[in-house]
Amino acid sequence: MNRRTIRLAIVAVFSVCLISCAQRGLERPAVIADRTITGELVKQHVAYLASDALKGRNTPSAELDTAAQYIAEVFRSSGLQPVNGSFFEKVPLGMVGLGEDNHLKITKDNAERAYTIKTEYTPFDVTGNKEARAPIVFAGYGIAAPEYKYDDYGGIDVKGKIVFVLRHEPGEDDSSSVFDGKKPTKYSDVSQKVKSAIAHGAVGVMVATDPLNHTSLTPRGFPWPSLSRTIPKDALPINLLTDEKDKVPVLHVGSEVIGQLFGSVEALKQIQADIDKSVKPRSYEIAGAVASMKTTTVIKDMATRNVVGYCEGSDPKLKNELVVIGAHYDHVGYQKEHEPGKPYIYNGADDNASGTAGVLALAQAFGQLSQKPKRSILFMTFAGEEKGLFGSRSYVEKPLFPLEQTVAMLNLDMVSRNSIDTLWMVGQGRSPDLAKINAEENNDVGFVLVADDKAIGGSDHMSFYRKRIPFLFYFAGFHPDYHQLTDKSDLINAPKLAKVARLAFRTAWRVANDDKRYQVIQNP
């Protein structure tokens, strides 16, 4: 789809909300927003972004780039300004392959053994382009979970050492397990175990399948194409490259390594059984054991873009402070293998063409105002949320404006389904001041606001929250079409989407004309 076609589509959409400058000057911002942000306006944005032509907006893809161009044109035509001369911000992504120089050698009791890749160890996809040589610490399941009163790292120092951890979690097959019964928690994920190990100072990680509950101990790790004759060469993980510098070697090891370190698989089974029964760690440094680990990676540049539009504040002092209004514009793409004539595109109308449409409508409404807010506003649509919050994580690591001057982040994700009367405000207990403002503004909008203070949600606001920035997360709830081929634009509740955007406008206007800083509560 060429640029002329995109501009024509935007002109058609934008014509819905045009009013005269004279009229704008006489009306309150909320009145202008109510007239500008209509169901018809947001419906047209969603229809374009979730069309088959954009093929599910996978990150990265040419279709995602087309969506980015559309968003940038709406920002430009709404009167927003580029940042550093551009409406785009680079998100450094790379396709990560396994290099050729990899090894694992373990010395115990003065006897060294070198292991064979693929059959005796295999690197995970989260491994780094690093080498480490250090003593080995057995760290149980590699879990530090204060909410479950369990910590494999309690009382053991792993800084500068290599940790050996088990997959899964205590009581995996026990319905009465404190770790949510038989339902796996986030702590069972290898990536979570690796993050915890690195946070505790480990320089390398060996992971073994827990032998008590699993008979196959084959080290599968990640199915690297370079280690297989049948896996496609491009079946590789796409990572945010800002993460690469912090990674360490991470290997899935098998029964041979277990035998050298513990004497036998049965010995490790007994240790695991003791942990499971007592739900108490059994971590210890393995006497006389030292490992030399090395993994190499090769990276193909796959950079993509966030889209940004800037509305400079009107107050000489407060304009240096920033409110971010954001949504992710990517989805999960399409099925490469499909039957002719049958649906194969994950259009992602609700997830998250809806939130993107809301941000576009907000930009258009602010563009109609003759008087700009005191604080500046950065409108953002993020790439790569579905891959792991890539766009927002990239932004907060290298922000366009200082994070210490960013006073709030409003995130719209999946805001166009279910009852028009109900809206979830997820995690609002973490930002009570913003939640209070939003609730007050809702008196004129009329939602039943459902607070979920226990959950916090896995969307782009999390990247800001981790940097101690207060947030609001607007969410209309899950539905059977979530991440399905059926999430199409004809199923959205356009009046609800417009209603959410109007509430977000009112709240953003309040915050952007305030001079206060807001509380953010960091729960474990």
C-alpha positions as CSV (number, residue, x, y, z in Angstrom):
1,M,0.0,0.0,0.0
2,N,1.7,3.3,-1.1
3,R,1.9,6.5,0.8
4,R,-0.7,8.3,-1.3
5,T,-3.2,5.6,-0.5
6,I,-2.4,5.9,3.2
7,R,-2.8,9.7,3.1
8,L,-6.2,9.4,1.3
9,A,-7.4,7.0,4.0
10,I,-6.3,9.4,6.7
11,V,-8.0,12.3,5.1
12,A,-11.2,10.3,4.9
13,V,-10.9,9.4,8.6
14,F,-9.8,12.9,9.8
15,S,-12.7,14.6,8.0
16,V,-15.0,13.1,10.5
17,C,-13.7,15.3,13.3
18,L,-12.9,18.6,11.6
19,I,-14.3,21.8,13.1
20,S,-13.6,25.5,12.7
21,C,-10.8,27.3,14.7
22,A,-13.3,29.8,15.9
23,Q,-15.6,27.2,17.3
24,R,-12.6,25.5,19.0
25,G,-11.7,28.6,20.9
26,L,-15.1,28.9,22.5
27,E,-15.5,25.4,23.8
28,R,-14.2,23.4,26.8
29,P,-11.7,20.7,25.9
30,A,-14.0,17.9,27.1
31,V,-16.7,19.1,24.8
32,I,-14.4,19.1,21.8
33,A,-13.1,15.7,22.7
34,D,-16.6,14.3,23.0
35,R,-17.5,15.5,19.6
36,T,-14.2,14.5,18.0
37,I,-13.8,11.0,19.5
38,T,-16.7,9.2,18.0
39,G,-17.5,5.6,17.4
40,E,-17.2,6.2,13.6
41,L,-13.8,7.7,13.9
42,V,-12.3,4.9,16.0
43,K,-14.1,2.2,13.9
44,Q,-12.4,3.5,10.7
45,H,-8.9,3.4,12.4
46,V,-9.5,-0.1,13.6
47,A,-10.8,-1.2,10.2
48,Y,-7.6,-0.1,8.5
49,L,-5.2,-1.4,11.1
50,A,-6.9,-4.8,11.4
51,S,-7.5,-5.2,7.6
52,D,-6.2,-8.3,5.8
53,A,-3.8,-6.1,3.9
54,L,-1.8,-5.6,7.1
55,K,-1.5,-9.3,7.7
56,G,-1.6,-9.2,11.4
57,R,1.1,-6.6,11.9
58,N,3.8,-9.0,13.1
59,T,7.0,-7.6,14.6
60,P,9.0,-7.1,12.4
61,S,7.3,-7.1,9.0
62,A,6.6,-4.8,6.0
63,E,3.0,-4.7,7.1
64,L,3.9,-3.4,10.5
65,D,5.9,-0.7,8.8
66,T,2.8,0.2,6.7
67,A,0.8,0.5,9.9
68,A,3.6,2.7,11.4
69,Q,3.4,5.0,8.4
70,Y,-0.4,5.3,8.8
71,I,0.0,6.2,12.4
72,A,2.7,8.8,11.7
73,E,0.5,10.4,9.1
74,V,-2.4,10.7,11.6
75,F,0.0,12.2,14.2
76,R,1.3,14.7,11.6
77,S,-2.1,15.7,10.3
78,S,-3.3,16.2,13.9
79,G,-0.7,18.8,14.5
80,L,1.7,16.8,16.6
81,Q,5.4,17.5,16.2
82,P,8.2,15.0,15.4
83,V,10.9,14.3,17.9
84,N,14.5,14.8,16.9
85,G,13.1,15.4,13.3
86,S,11.2,12.1,13.1
87,F,7.9,10.5,14.0
88,F,9.7,7.2,14.3
89,E,12.0,5.8,17.1
90,K,14.2,2.9,16.3
91,V,13.7,-0.3,18.2
92,P,16.9,-2.4,17.9
93,L,15.9,-6.0,17.3
94,G,17.9,-8.9,15.9
95,M,17.4,-12.4,14.8
96,V,19.8,-14.4,17.0
97,G,21.5,-17.5,15.8
98,L,23.9,-19.9,17.5
99,G,27.6,-19.4,16.6
100,E,30.1,-22.1,16.1
101,D,32.4,-21.6,19.1
102,N,30.6,-23.2,22.1
103,H,31.9,-25.4,24.8
104,L,31.1,-26.9,28.2
105,K,33.9,-28.3,30.4
106,I,33.5,-29.3,34.0
107,T,36.2,-30.1,36.5
108,K,35.3,-32.0,39.7
109,D,37.7,-33.5,42.2
110,N,40.6,-32.7,39.8
111,A,39.0,-34.6,36.9
112,E,38.0,-32.6,33.8
113,R,35.4,-33.7,31.3
114,A,34.4,-31.9,28.0
115,Y,30.8,-32.3,26.9
116,T,29.4,-32.6,23.4
117,I,26.9,-30.0,22.1
118,K,23.4,-31.2,21.2
119,T,23.7,-34.7,22.8
120,E,25.1,-33.7,26.3
121,Y,24.2,-30.0,26.4
122,T,22.3,-27.5,24.3
123,P,22.2,-23.7,24.7
124,F,18.8,-22.1,25.4
125,D,17.6,-19.2,23.3
126,V,18.2,-16.8,26.2
127,T,21.9,-17.6,26.2
128,G,24.5,-14.8,25.7
129,N,27.6,-14.2,23.6
130,K,29.8,-14.8,26.6
131,E,32.3,-17.1,28.3
132,A,32.5,-17.9,32.0
133,R,34.7,-20.0,34.2
134,A,33.6,-20.3,37.9
135,P,32.7,-22.6,40.8
136,I,29.3,-24.3,40.6
137,V,26.4,-23.7,43.0
138,F,23.4,-25.9,43.2
139,A,20.5,-23.4,43.5
140,G,17.5,-25.8,43.7
141,Y,14.8,-24.7,41.3
142,G,16.4,-21.3,40.9
143,I,13.4,-19.6,42.4
144,A,13.2,-16.5,44.6
145,A,9.4,-16.0,45.3
146,P,8.7,-13.9,48.4
147,E,4.9,-14.3,47.9
148,Y,5.3,-18.1,48.4
149,K,7.9,-17.7,51.2
150,Y,10.4,-19.6,49.1
151,D,14.0,-18.5,48.1
152,D,16.6,-20.9,46.7
153,Y,19.1,-18.0,46.9
154,G,18.5,-17.4,50.6
155,G,21.8,-17.8,52.5
156,I,23.9,-18.7,49.5
157,D,26.2,-16.4,47.6
158,V,26.2,-17.0,43.8
159,K,27.9,-13.8,42.8
160,G,30.5,-14.5,40.2
161,K,29.6,-18.2,40.1
162,I,27.7,-20.6,37.8
163,V,24.4,-21.9,39.1
164,F,22.9,-25.3,38.4
165,V,19.1,-25.2,38.7
166,L,16.2,-27.6,38.0
167,R,13.3,-26.9,35.6
168,H,9.8,-26.4,36.9
169,E,9.0,-25.8,40.6
170,P,8.4,-27.6,43.9
171,G,5.4,-29.8,44.0
172,E,4.8,-29.8,40.2
173,D,2.4,-32.7,40.4
174,D,1.0,-31.8,43.8
175,S,-2.5,-30.2,43.8
176,S,-1.7,-28.9,47.3
177,S,1.6,-27.2,46.4
178,V,2.0,-23.7,47.7
179,F,3.1,-22.8,44.1
180,D,-0.6,-22.6,42.9
181,G,-1.1,-26.4,43.0
182,K,-0.5,-28.1,39.7
183,K,-0.9,-24.9,37.8
184,P,2.6,-23.6,36.8
185,T,3.5,-20.1,38.0
186,K,5.8,-17.7,36.2
187,Y,8.7,-19.1,38.3
188,S,8.6,-22.3,36.4
189,D,9.8,-20.6,33.2
190,V,13.4,-21.0,32.3
191,S,13.7,-17.3,31.3
192,Q,12.5,-16.3,34.8
193,K,15.0,-18.6,36.4
194,V,17.8,-17.0,34.3
195,K,16.7,-13.5,35.2
196,S,16.8,-14.4,38.8
197,A,20.2,-16.0,38.6
198,I,21.6,-12.9,36.8
199,A,20.0,-10.6,39.4
200,H,21.8,-12.5,42.1
201,G,25.1,-12.1,40.3
202,A,25.6,-15.5,38.5
203,V,27.9,-15.5,35.5
204,G,26.4,-18.6,33.9
205,V,23.4,-21.0,34.3
206,M,23.1,-24.7,33.8
207,V,19.5,-26.0,33.7
208,A,18.6,-29.7,34.1
209,T,15.1,-31.2,33.7
210,D,14.0,-32.2,37.2
211,P,14.4,-36.0,37.3
212,L,11.8,-36.8,39.9
213,N,8.9,-35.9,37.6
214,H,10.3,-36.5,34.2
215,T,11.9,-39.5,32.7
216,S,13.5,-37.8,29.7
217,L,16.6,-35.8,30.7
218,T,17.7,-35.1,27.1
219,P,19.1,-31.6,26.9
220,R,16.8,-30.0,24.2
221,G,17.4,-26.4,25.1
222,F,16.4,-24.4,22.0
223,P,16.0,-26.1,18.6
224,W,18.8,-24.2,16.8
225,P,18.7,-24.6,13.0
226,S,22.5,-24.9,13.0
227,L,22.2,-28.1,15.0
228,S,19.5,-29.6,12.9
229,R,19.0,-30.7,9.3
230,T,15.2,-30.3,9.3
231,I,14.6,-27.0,11.1
232,P,14.2,-23.9,8.8
233,K,17.2,-21.6,8.9
234,D,15.0,-18.6,9.8
235,A,13.3,-20.4,12.8
236,L,15.3,-18.2,15.2
237,P,14.3,-16.0,18.1
238,I,14.0,-12.3,17.6
239,N,15.4,-10.4,20.6
240,L,15.6,-6.9,21.8
241,L,19.3,-6.1,21.3
242,T,19.6,-3.9,24.4
243,D,19.2,-7.1,26.4
244,E,22.2,-8.8,24.8
245,K,24.8,-7.1,26.9
246,D,23.4,-8.5,30.2
247,K,23.1,-12.1,29.1
248,V,25.2,-15.0,30.3
249,P,25.8,-18.5,28.9
250,V,22.7,-20.6,29.6
251,L,22.8,-24.4,28.9
252,H,20.4,-27.2,29.2
253,V,22.4,-30.1,30.5
254,G,21.6,-33.9,30.6
255,S,22.2,-37.0,32.7
256,E,26.0,-37.0,32.0
257,V,26.5,-33.6,33.7
258,I,24.2,-34.6,36.5
259,G,26.3,-37.8,37.0
260,Q,29.5,-35.9,37.3
261,L,28.2,-33.2,39.6
262,F,25.9,-35.3,41.9
263,G,27.2,-38.8,41.5
264,S,24.1,-40.1,39.9
265,V,20.6,-39.1,38.7
266,E,19.2,-40.9,41.7
267,A,21.2,-38.7,44.1
268,L,19.7,-35.6,42.4
269,K,16.2,-37.2,42.6
270,Q,16.6,-37.5,46.4
271,I,17.6,-33.9,46.8
272,Q,14.6,-32.8,44.7
273,A,12.3,-35.1,46.8
274,D,13.6,-33.4,50.0
275,I,12.9,-30.0,48.6
276,D,9.5,-30.9,47.4
277,K,8.5,-32.5,50.7
278,S,9.7,-29.7,53.0
279,V,9.3,-26.8,50.5
280,K,12.6,-25.6,51.8
281,P,15.7,-24.9,49.7
282,R,18.7,-27.2,49.7
283,S,21.2,-24.9,47.9
284,Y,24.9,-25.4,48.4
285,E,28.2,-24.9,46.5
286,I,29.3,-28.2,44.9
287,A,32.7,-28.9,46.5
288,G,35.6,-29.0,44.0
289,A,33.4,-28.3,41.0
290,V,34.3,-25.7,38.4
291,A,32.7,-25.1,35.0
292,S,34.0,-23.5,31.9
293,M,31.1,-22.4,29.6
294,K,31.0,-20.5,26.4
295,T,28.3,-19.7,23.9
296,T,28.5,-17.5,20.9
297,T,25.7,-15.9,18.9
298,V,25.4,-14.3,15.5
299,I,22.9,-11.5,15.0
300,K,21.0,-10.4,11.9
301,D,19.6,-6.8,12.2
302,M,15.8,-6.8,12.3
303,A,15.2,-3.3,13.7
304,T,11.7,-1.9,13.7
305,R,10.1,1.3,15.0
306,N,7.9,2.9,17.6
307,V,5.8,5.8,16.4
308,V,5.9,9.1,18.3
309,G,4.1,12.4,18.2
310,Y,4.8,15.3,20.5
311,C,2.5,18.0,21.8
312,E,4.5,20.6,23.6
313,G,3.1,22.0,26.8
314,S,2.1,25.7,27.1
315,D,3.6,26.4,30.5
316,P,7.2,27.7,30.5
317,K,8.1,25.4,33.4
318,L,5.7,22.5,33.3
319,K,6.3,21.9,29.6
320,N,9.5,20.2,30.6
321,E,7.4,17.5,32.3
322,L,5.8,14.7,30.2
323,V,2.7,12.6,30.1
324,V,3.0,9.5,27.8
325,I,-0.2,8.2,26.2
326,G,0.5,4.8,24.5
327,A,-0.7,1.6,23.0
328,H,1.0,-1.3,21.1
329,Y,0.2,-1.4,17.4
330,D,1.7,-4.8,16.6
331,H,0.0,-8.2,16.7
332,V,1.1,-11.8,15.9
333,G,0.9,-12.0,12.1
334,Y,-0.5,-14.8,10.1
335,Q,-0.3,-18.6,9.6
336,K,2.3,-19.4,7.0
337,E,0.8,-22.8,6.4
338,H,-3.0,-22.6,5.7
339,E,-5.7,-24.0,3.5
340,P,-6.7,-21.9,0.5
341,G,-9.9,-20.0,1.1
342,K,-9.8,-20.3,4.9
343,P,-9.0,-17.6,7.4
344,Y,-5.3,-17.4,8.2
345,I,-4.6,-13.8,9.4
346,Y,-4.6,-12.8,13.0
347,N,-6.1,-9.4,12.4
348,G,-5.8,-8.3,16.1
349,A,-8.7,-5.8,15.9
350,D,-9.2,-5.7,19.7
351,D,-5.6,-6.6,20.4
352,N,-4.5,-4.0,19.8
353,A,-5.8,-2.0,16.8
354,S,-8.4,-0.8,19.4
355,G,-5.9,0.7,21.7
356,T,-4.0,2.2,18.8
357,A,-7.2,3.7,17.4
358,G,-7.8,5.2,20.9
359,V,-4.4,6.9,20.9
360,L,-5.0,8.2,17.4
361,A,-8.3,9.6,18.4
362,L,-6.8,11.2,21.5
363,A,-4.1,12.8,19.3
364,Q,-6.8,14.1,16.9
365,A,-8.8,15.5,19.8
366,F,-5.8,17.3,21.4
367,G,-5.0,18.6,17.9
368,Q,-8.4,20.4,17.9
369,L,-7.6,22.4,21.0
370,S,-6.7,26.1,20.7
371,Q,-5.2,26.0,24.2
372,K,-2.6,23.3,24.7
373,P,-2.1,21.7,28.1
374,K,0.6,23.0,30.5
375,R,2.6,19.8,30.5
376,S,3.8,18.2,27.3
377,I,2.3,15.0,26.0
378,L,4.1,12.2,24.0
379,F,1.8,10.0,22.0
380,M,3.4,6.7,21.3
381,T,2.5,3.4,19.6
382,F,4.9,0.6,20.5
383,A,6.1,-2.3,18.3
384,G,6.9,-5.7,19.6
385,E,4.6,-5.8,22.6
386,E,3.6,-9.3,21.6
387,K,7.2,-10.5,21.5
388,G,8.0,-9.2,25.0
389,L,7.3,-5.5,25.4
390,F,10.1,-4.8,23.0
391,G,9.1,-1.3,22.0
392,S,8.3,0.1,25.4
393,R,11.3,-1.6,27.0
394,S,13.6,-0.1,24.4
395,Y,12.1,3.3,25.0
396,V,12.6,3.4,28.7
397,E,16.2,2.2,28.3
398,K,16.9,5.0,25.9
399,P,14.1,7.6,26.3
400,L,13.5,10.5,24.1
401,F,12.8,12.6,27.2
402,P,14.2,12.2,30.7
403,L,12.3,9.5,32.7
404,E,12.6,11.6,35.8
405,Q,10.5,14.2,34.0
406,T,7.9,11.7,32.9
407,V,5.0,12.1,35.4
408,A,2.6,9.5,34.1
409,M,1.9,6.8,31.5
410,L,-1.6,6.0,30.2
411,N,-1.8,2.7,28.4
412,L,-4.7,1.5,26.2
413,D,-4.7,-2.2,25.4
414,M,-7.8,-4.3,24.3
415,V,-10.4,-1.6,24.9
416,S,-13.2,-2.5,22.4
417,R,-15.0,-5.6,23.6
418,N,-17.6,-6.8,26.2
419,S,-20.2,-4.6,27.9
420,I,-20.2,-0.9,27.1
421,D,-20.9,-0.2,30.8
422,T,-17.8,-1.9,32.3
423,L,-14.1,-1.0,32.1
424,W,-11.2,-2.7,34.0
425,M,-8.6,-0.5,35.5
426,V,-5.8,-3.1,36.1
427,G,-3.2,-2.4,38.7
428,Q,-4.6,0.9,39.7
429,G,-3.7,0.3,43.3
430,R,0.0,0.9,42.2
431,S,-0.9,4.5,41.1
432,P,-3.6,5.6,43.6
433,D,-3.3,9.3,42.7
434,L,-3.9,8.7,39.0
435,A,-6.7,6.3,39.8
436,K,-8.4,8.9,41.9
437,I,-8.2,11.5,39.0
438,N,-9.5,8.9,36.6
439,A,-12.4,7.9,38.8
440,E,-13.4,11.6,39.2
441,E,-13.3,12.1,35.5
442,N,-15.4,9.0,35.0
443,N,-18.3,10.6,36.8
444,D,-19.0,12.4,33.5
445,V,-18.3,9.4,31.4
446,G,-20.3,6.7,33.2
447,F,-18.3,3.5,33.3
448,V,-18.5,1.0,36.1
449,L,-14.8,0.9,36.8
450,V,-13.7,-2.5,38.0
451,A,-10.4,-2.3,40.0
452,D,-8.0,-5.2,39.8
453,D,-5.4,-4.3,42.4
454,K,-3.9,-7.8,42.6
455,A,-3.1,-8.2,38.9
456,I,-1.0,-5.7,37.1
457,G,-1.2,-6.8,33.5
458,G,1.5,-7.7,31.0
459,S,1.3,-4.7,28.6
460,D,3.5,-1.8,27.9
461,H,2.8,0.1,31.1
462,M,4.9,-2.5,32.8
463,S,8.1,-1.1,31.2
464,F,7.3,2.3,32.8
465,Y,6.2,0.9,36.1
466,R,9.5,-0.9,36.5
467,K,11.1,2.6,36.2
468,R,8.9,3.9,38.9
469,I,6.6,5.9,36.7
470,P,2.9,6.0,37.7
471,F,0.5,4.5,35.2
472,L,-3.1,3.8,34.3
473,F,-4.0,0.7,32.3
474,Y,-7.3,0.8,30.4
475,F,-8.6,-2.7,29.6
476,A,-12.0,-3.9,28.5
477,G,-11.5,-7.6,29.4
478,F,-10.6,-10.9,27.7
479,H,-12.9,-12.7,25.3
480,P,-12.9,-16.0,23.3
481,D,-11.4,-14.2,20.2
482,Y,-8.2,-13.2,22.1
483,H,-5.2,-14.2,19.9
484,Q,-7.5,-16.1,17.6
485,L,-8.2,-15.7,13.8
486,T,-11.6,-14.4,14.8
487,D,-10.4,-11.1,16.4
488,K,-11.8,-9.0,13.5
489,S,-12.9,-5.4,13.2
490,D,-16.6,-6.3,12.7
491,L,-16.7,-7.6,16.3
492,I,-15.5,-4.5,18.1
493,N,-17.8,-2.4,20.2
494,A,-16.9,1.0,18.6
495,P,-19.0,3.1,21.0
496,K,-17.3,1.5,23.9
497,L,-13.8,2.2,22.4
498,A,-14.8,5.8,21.8
499,K,-16.0,6.0,25.4
500,V,-12.7,4.6,26.8
501,A,-10.8,7.2,24.7
502,R,-13.0,10.0,25.9
503,L,-12.3,9.0,29.5
504,A,-8.5,8.7,28.8
505,F,-8.7,12.2,27.2
506,R,-10.3,13.7,30.3
507,T,-7.8,12.1,32.6
508,A,-4.8,13.0,30.4
509,W,-6.1,16.6,30.3
510,R,-6.3,16.8,34.1
511,V,-2.9,15.3,34.5
512,A,-1.3,17.5,31.8
513,N,-2.6,20.6,33.5
514,D,-1.6,19.6,37.0
515,D,1.6,20.6,38.8
516,K,1.7,17.6,41.2
517,R,3.8,14.5,41.2
518,Y,2.0,11.2,41.7
519,Q,2.6,8.3,44.0
520,V,3.7,4.9,42.6
521,I,3.7,1.8,44.8
522,Q,6.2,-0.8,44.0
523,N,4.9,-4.2,45.2
524,P,7.0,-7.3,45.1
